[in-house]
Amino acid sequence: MLLSRLSPFHPSFAWRLAVFYAALFVALGVQLPFLPLWLAAKGLDAGAIGVALALPMVVRVFAIPLATRGADRHDALRTAILIAAAMSVLGYAVVGLAQGAVAIIMALALASAFYTPIMPLADAYALRGLGGLKPAYGPVRLWGSAAFIVGSFGAGLLLERIAARDLIWLVVAALTLTAAAAYALAPLSAREQSLSAARASSAQDLLRDRALVAAAAAASLIQASHAIYYGFSALDWQAAGLDGGTIGALWALAVVAEIALFAISGRLPLAPTTLLMLGAAGAVVRWSAMAFDPPLALLVPLQCLHALSFGATHLGALGFVARAAPAELGATAQGYLAVALGLVMAAAMGLSGVLYARFGGLAYGAMALAAAAGGVFASAAHRLAGGR
C-alpha cells in the first residue's frame, strides 16, 4: 500500500496529521462543554454529574501509562492511536445507549479508558514524526484548537434544533471521523530502543526535586480550579437564560484567547514560574467574578482570562518540567506531571458536583481559593528554582 511506504517527512504527513487533530478536537469541542447537559437530560443530578465527570480523570491516570508504555514497547504509535480511536467510537455508543445513572457512569468510565490516551499518543506521534518541537509542529497542532471552536460552537447551534438527549451522538460521529483519520495516518519508521539501568533508576530523583514537585502542585491546583467551569458553566448559563449558540460562542472565545497566547508565547521573555503565577492570578480574578453571576457583557472579558488561567498555566508547567528534567527523562517527567494533573482534577471534579448542588454559582469561590493555593506553590517553585 502507498500509505505504508510514506515517510514521516513525506509532504502528506503534516496534512494527514492536521486532519486527525481537527477530527479529534471537534469531538472534544462537543464533549467538554455539552456532556454535562446531556447527562442532565438523561436524569442525572448535580452530584451524579460530578462523579461522571470525575471518573474519566481517574481512569486516565491508569489508562494513559498503559497505552503509552505499550505503544513504546512495541514501537506502534499509529496502531495504538487507531485502536484507541476505534474503541472510543464503540465506547461512546454504549454510553449513548445506557440507561440509568449507574449504567451511564460505568459506560463513560469504560469509554474513557480508550478515549483519554488518544491525545498523549497523538502528541508523541506528532513530535516524533515532525522531528520534535520545530516550527512544523505549531501550524499542524493549531488545526486542533481551531476545530475545538468549530465543535463547541456548532454543537451550541445544533442544540437549538435537536434534543439535549441526542448530543452524545454528535460525539460518536466526531469520533468516527477521528478513527477514519487515524487510519489515514502514515506509519512511523522503526526505531532502535535503548534505556540504561542507570538512567531508569535516576527517574526517582525527579520526585526528590522540591522545585519540580512545587511546580507540579501549582499547575495541578490551578488547572483543577476549572472544575466548576468545565462541569457546570453550560448548565449555569442555560439557567441564566443564555441559548446554546451563546454558550458555544463563550467557550469558543476562551479557546481563541488561549490560541492567541500560544501564538505569541515564543516571544514572551517570561520564566515558567512567572507564567504559573500569572495563571494563578488570572484564575483567581476569573473565578471570583464568576461567583457573582456576572452579566453577558462581563462574561466576555472573563472568558478571555482563559489565556492566563489555562494557557499560561499549561505553558509554565510544561516549560518548567522541560527545564528541570534531564533530556533522557523528559517523557518520564511529563508523565509524572500528567498523573498529578489527573488526580487533582479528578478530586476537584468529584467535589464540584457537591459544591454546585449546594451553592450554585457561588461554588466558583472555592475554585478561586484553589487557584490562590496554586499561586502559593508557584511562588515556592520560583524561590526553590532560584537561578537554575
C-alpha positions as CSV (number, residue, x, y, z in Angstrom):
1,M,0.0,0.0,0.0
2,L,1.1,3.6,-0.7
3,L,0.3,4.5,2.9
4,S,2.7,2.0,4.3
5,R,5.6,3.5,2.3
6,L,5.1,7.1,3.4
7,S,8.0,8.6,5.3
8,P,7.1,10.7,8.3
9,F,8.6,13.6,6.4
10,H,6.5,13.0,3.2
11,P,4.6,16.2,2.3
12,S,1.3,14.5,3.1
13,F,2.4,13.6,6.6
14,A,1.6,17.1,8.0
15,W,-1.8,17.4,6.4
16,R,-2.9,13.9,7.4
17,L,-1.9,14.7,11.0
18,A,-3.7,18.1,10.8
19,V,-6.9,16.4,9.7
20,F,-6.6,13.9,12.6
21,Y,-6.1,16.6,15.1
22,A,-9.1,18.5,13.7
23,A,-11.4,15.5,14.0
24,L,-10.2,14.7,17.5
25,F,-10.7,18.3,18.7
26,V,-14.2,18.5,17.1
27,A,-15.1,15.6,19.4
28,L,-13.6,17.3,22.3
29,G,-15.3,20.6,21.5
30,V,-18.7,18.8,21.6
31,Q,-18.0,16.7,24.7
32,L,-16.3,19.0,27.1
33,P,-18.9,21.9,27.2
34,F,-22.0,19.9,26.5
35,L,-21.6,16.4,28.1
36,P,-23.0,17.9,31.4
37,L,-26.1,19.0,29.5
38,W,-26.6,15.5,28.1
39,L,-26.1,13.9,31.5
40,A,-28.7,16.3,33.0
41,A,-31.1,15.5,30.1
42,K,-30.6,11.8,31.0
43,G,-31.8,12.5,34.5
44,L,-28.5,12.7,36.5
45,D,-28.5,15.2,39.3
46,A,-25.6,17.5,40.1
47,G,-23.8,15.0,42.4
48,A,-24.0,12.2,39.8
49,I,-22.8,14.5,37.1
50,G,-19.8,15.4,39.2
51,V,-19.0,11.7,39.7
52,A,-19.5,11.0,35.9
53,L,-17.1,13.8,35.0
54,A,-14.5,12.8,37.7
55,L,-14.3,9.2,36.7
56,P,-12.5,9.8,33.3
57,M,-9.9,11.8,35.3
58,V,-9.2,8.8,37.5
59,V,-9.3,6.4,34.5
60,R,-6.7,8.4,32.6
61,V,-4.2,8.0,35.5
62,F,-4.1,4.3,34.7
63,A,-5.0,4.1,31.0
64,I,-2.5,6.6,29.7
65,P,0.6,5.0,31.2
66,L,-0.6,1.6,30.0
67,A,-1.3,2.8,26.5
68,T,1.9,4.9,26.0
69,R,4.1,2.2,27.5
70,G,2.6,-0.4,25.2
71,A,3.0,1.8,22.2
72,D,6.6,2.5,23.0
73,R,7.4,-1.1,23.9
74,H,6.1,-2.4,20.5
75,D,7.0,0.8,18.6
76,A,3.4,1.0,17.4
77,L,2.2,4.6,17.9
78,R,-0.1,4.7,14.9
79,T,-1.6,1.3,15.7
80,A,-2.2,2.3,19.3
81,I,-3.9,5.6,18.1
82,L,-6.1,3.6,15.6
83,I,-7.2,1.1,18.2
84,A,-7.9,3.7,20.9
85,A,-9.9,5.8,18.4
86,A,-11.9,2.8,17.1
87,M,-12.7,1.6,20.6
88,S,-13.7,5.1,21.7
89,V,-16.4,5.1,19.0
90,L,-17.8,1.8,20.4
91,G,-17.4,3.1,24.0
92,Y,-19.4,6.3,23.5
93,A,-22.0,4.4,21.5
94,V,-22.5,2.3,24.6
95,V,-22.7,5.4,26.7
96,G,-25.4,6.8,24.4
97,L,-27.5,3.6,24.8
98,A,-27.0,3.2,28.5
99,Q,-30.0,3.9,30.8
100,G,-29.8,5.0,34.5
101,A,-27.1,6.9,36.4
102,V,-25.0,3.8,37.4
103,A,-25.0,2.3,33.9
104,I,-24.1,5.7,32.3
105,I,-21.3,6.3,34.7
106,M,-19.8,2.9,34.2
107,A,-20.1,3.1,30.4
108,L,-18.4,6.5,30.5
109,A,-15.6,5.1,32.6
110,L,-15.1,2.3,30.1
111,A,-15.2,4.7,27.1
112,S,-12.7,7.0,28.8
113,A,-10.2,4.1,29.1
114,F,-9.8,4.2,25.3
115,Y,-10.5,7.9,24.7
116,T,-8.1,9.6,27.2
117,P,-4.9,8.0,25.8
118,I,-5.5,9.3,22.3
119,M,-4.2,12.8,23.0
120,P,-0.8,11.9,24.5
121,L,-0.4,9.2,21.9
122,A,-1.1,11.7,19.1
123,D,1.3,14.2,20.5
124,A,4.0,11.6,20.8
125,Y,3.4,10.5,17.2
126,A,3.4,14.1,16.0
127,L,6.6,15.1,17.9
128,R,8.4,12.1,16.6
129,G,7.2,12.3,13.0
130,L,7.8,16.1,12.8
131,G,11.2,15.8,14.3
132,G,10.4,17.3,17.7
133,L,9.3,20.8,18.7
134,K,10.1,22.6,15.5
135,P,8.2,25.2,13.5
136,A,6.2,22.5,11.7
137,Y,4.5,21.3,14.9
138,G,2.7,24.5,15.8
139,P,0.9,25.0,12.5
140,V,-0.2,21.4,12.5
141,R,-1.4,21.4,16.1
142,L,-3.2,24.7,15.6
143,W,-5.8,22.9,13.5
144,G,-6.9,21.0,16.6
145,S,-7.5,24.2,18.6
146,A,-9.4,25.7,15.7
147,A,-11.5,22.6,15.3
148,F,-12.4,22.7,19.0
149,I,-14.0,26.1,18.3
150,V,-16.0,24.6,15.4
151,G,-17.1,21.7,17.5
152,S,-18.2,23.7,20.5
153,F,-19.9,26.5,18.5
154,G,-21.5,24.0,16.1
155,A,-22.9,21.9,18.9
156,G,-24.3,25.0,20.5
157,L,-26.1,25.9,17.4
158,L,-27.4,22.4,16.9
159,L,-28.7,22.4,20.5
160,E,-31.4,24.8,19.2
161,R,-32.5,22.1,16.7
162,I,-32.0,18.8,18.4
163,A,-32.9,17.4,21.8
164,A,-30.2,17.5,24.5
165,R,-30.6,13.7,24.8
166,D,-29.2,13.4,21.3
167,L,-26.0,15.4,21.9
168,I,-24.0,12.2,22.6
169,W,-24.4,11.1,19.0
170,L,-22.5,14.2,17.9
171,V,-19.6,12.9,19.9
172,V,-19.9,9.4,18.4
173,A,-20.0,11.0,14.9
174,A,-16.9,13.1,15.5
175,L,-15.0,10.1,17.0
176,T,-15.9,8.1,13.9
177,L,-14.2,10.7,11.8
178,T,-11.3,10.6,14.2
179,A,-10.9,6.8,13.7
180,A,-11.0,7.3,9.9
181,A,-8.4,10.0,10.1
182,A,-6.3,7.7,12.4
183,Y,-6.4,5.0,9.7
184,A,-5.0,7.5,7.2
185,L,-2.0,8.4,9.4
186,A,1.3,7.3,7.9
187,P,3.2,4.6,9.9
188,L,6.4,5.8,11.5
189,S,9.7,4.2,10.6
190,A,11.0,1.6,13.1
191,R,13.4,2.9,15.7
192,E,16.0,1.4,17.9
193,Q,15.3,1.5,21.6
194,S,17.8,1.7,24.4
195,L,17.5,2.6,28.1
196,S,20.3,2.1,30.5
197,A,19.5,0.9,34.0
198,A,21.3,3.9,35.4
199,R,19.1,6.3,33.6
200,A,16.0,4.3,34.6
201,S,16.8,4.4,38.3
202,S,17.6,8.1,38.2
203,A,13.9,8.8,37.5
204,Q,13.3,8.7,41.2
205,D,15.5,11.8,41.6
206,L,12.7,13.8,39.9
207,L,10.4,13.1,42.8
208,R,13.0,14.5,45.2
209,D,13.3,17.8,43.3
210,R,11.3,20.1,45.6
211,A,11.0,22.8,43.0
212,L,9.6,20.4,40.4
213,V,7.1,19.0,43.0
214,A,6.0,22.5,43.9
215,A,5.6,23.5,40.2
216,A,3.5,20.3,39.6
217,A,1.4,21.1,42.6
218,A,0.9,24.7,41.4
219,A,-0.2,23.6,37.9
220,S,-2.5,20.9,39.3
221,L,-4.3,23.2,41.6
222,I,-4.7,26.0,39.1
223,Q,-5.9,23.6,36.3
224,A,-8.2,21.9,38.8
225,S,-9.8,25.3,39.6
226,H,-11.5,25.0,36.2
227,A,-13.7,22.1,37.6
228,I,-16.9,24.1,38.1
229,Y,-16.4,25.8,34.7
230,Y,-15.8,22.5,32.9
231,G,-18.6,20.7,34.6
232,F,-21.4,23.3,35.2
233,S,-20.8,26.5,33.3
234,A,-23.1,25.4,30.4
235,L,-25.9,24.4,32.9
236,D,-25.4,27.7,34.9
237,W,-25.5,29.9,31.8
238,Q,-28.5,28.0,30.4
239,A,-30.3,28.5,33.7
240,A,-29.5,32.2,33.4
241,G,-31.3,32.4,30.0
242,L,-28.4,32.1,27.6
243,D,-29.1,30.0,24.5
244,G,-26.9,27.2,23.1
245,G,-25.3,29.4,20.5
246,T,-24.2,31.9,23.0
247,I,-22.9,29.2,25.3
248,G,-20.9,27.7,22.5
249,A,-19.6,31.2,21.5
250,L,-18.4,31.8,25.1
251,W,-16.5,28.6,25.1
252,A,-15.0,29.3,21.7
253,L,-13.9,32.8,22.9
254,A,-11.9,31.2,25.7
255,V,-10.1,28.9,23.2
256,V,-9.4,31.8,20.9
257,A,-7.7,33.6,23.8
258,E,-5.7,30.5,24.6
259,I,-4.6,30.2,20.9
260,A,-3.5,33.9,20.9
261,L,-1.3,33.3,23.9
262,F,0.2,30.2,22.4
263,A,0.9,32.1,19.1
264,I,3.0,34.8,20.9
265,S,4.4,32.7,23.7
266,G,7.8,32.2,21.9
267,R,8.4,35.9,22.0
268,L,7.5,36.4,25.7
269,P,10.6,36.7,27.9
270,L,8.8,35.1,30.9
271,A,10.2,32.3,33.1
272,P,8.0,29.2,33.5
273,T,7.3,30.0,37.2
274,T,6.3,33.6,36.2
275,L,3.8,32.0,33.8
276,L,2.5,29.8,36.6
277,M,2.0,32.8,38.9
278,L,0.2,34.7,36.1
279,G,-2.0,31.7,35.5
280,A,-2.9,31.7,39.2
281,A,-3.7,35.4,39.3
282,G,-5.9,35.1,36.2
283,A,-7.8,32.2,37.7
284,V,-8.4,34.0,41.0
285,V,-9.8,37.0,39.2
286,R,-11.9,34.9,36.8
287,W,-13.5,32.6,39.4
288,S,-14.0,35.3,42.0
289,A,-16.0,37.3,39.4
290,M,-17.9,34.2,38.2
291,A,-19.2,33.6,41.7
292,F,-21.4,36.6,41.5
293,D,-23.3,35.6,38.3
294,P,-21.9,38.3,36.0
295,P,-23.9,39.6,33.0
296,L,-23.0,38.6,29.5
297,A,-21.1,41.8,28.9
298,L,-18.7,40.9,31.7
299,L,-18.5,37.2,30.7
300,V,-16.7,38.2,27.5
301,P,-13.5,39.6,29.2
302,L,-13.7,36.9,31.9
303,Q,-13.6,34.2,29.2
304,C,-10.5,35.9,27.7
305,L,-8.8,35.3,31.0
306,H,-8.7,31.6,29.9
307,A,-5.5,32.6,28.2
308,L,-4.0,33.0,31.7
309,S,-5.9,30.5,33.8
310,F,-5.4,27.7,31.4
311,G,-2.9,28.8,28.7
312,A,-0.2,30.4,30.9
313,T,-0.5,27.6,33.4
314,H,-0.1,25.0,30.7
315,L,2.9,26.7,29.2
316,G,4.5,27.3,32.6
317,A,4.1,23.7,33.7
318,L,5.5,22.2,30.5
319,G,8.3,24.7,30.4
320,F,9.3,24.2,34.0
321,V,9.4,20.4,33.6
322,A,11.3,20.6,30.4
323,R,14.0,22.7,32.1
324,A,14.1,20.8,35.4
325,A,14.4,17.3,33.9
326,P,17.4,15.9,32.0
327,A,16.7,15.2,28.4
328,E,16.7,11.4,28.8
329,L,14.0,11.7,31.5
330,G,11.8,14.3,29.7
331,A,9.0,11.9,28.9
332,T,9.1,10.4,32.5
333,A,8.8,13.9,34.0
334,Q,5.9,14.9,31.7
335,G,4.2,11.6,32.7
336,Y,4.6,12.5,36.4
337,L,3.0,15.9,35.7
338,A,0.1,14.3,33.8
339,V,-0.6,11.9,36.7
340,A,-0.6,14.8,39.2
341,L,-2.9,16.9,37.0
342,G,-5.3,13.9,36.5
343,L,-5.5,13.1,40.2
344,V,-6.1,16.6,41.4
345,M,-8.6,17.3,38.6
346,A,-10.5,14.1,39.4
347,A,-10.8,15.2,43.1
348,A,-11.9,18.7,42.1
349,M,-14.5,17.3,39.6
350,G,-16.0,15.0,42.2
351,L,-16.2,17.8,44.7
352,S,-17.6,20.2,42.1
353,G,-20.9,18.4,41.9
354,V,-21.4,18.6,45.6
355,L,-20.5,22.3,45.7
356,Y,-22.6,23.3,42.8
357,A,-25.6,21.3,44.1
358,R,-25.4,23.2,47.4
359,F,-24.2,26.6,46.4
360,G,-24.9,27.1,42.7
361,G,-22.6,29.7,41.1
362,L,-21.1,30.6,44.4
363,A,-19.1,27.4,44.2
364,Y,-16.8,29.3,41.9
365,G,-15.5,30.9,45.1
366,A,-13.9,27.6,46.1
367,M,-12.2,27.5,42.7
368,A,-10.7,30.9,43.4
369,L,-9.3,29.6,46.6
370,A,-7.8,26.5,44.8
371,A,-6.2,28.8,42.3
372,A,-4.8,31.0,45.1
373,A,-3.3,27.9,46.7
374,G,-1.7,27.1,43.3
375,G,-0.2,30.6,43.2
376,V,1.4,29.9,46.6
377,F,3.0,26.8,45.3
378,A,4.1,28.6,42.1
379,S,5.8,31.2,44.3
380,A,7.5,28.4,46.2
381,A,8.7,26.8,42.9
382,H,10.1,30.2,41.8
383,R,12.0,30.6,45.0
384,L,13.3,27.0,45.1
385,A,14.4,27.0,41.5
386,G,16.5,30.1,42.1
387,G,18.6,30.9,39.1
388,R,18.7,27.4,37.6
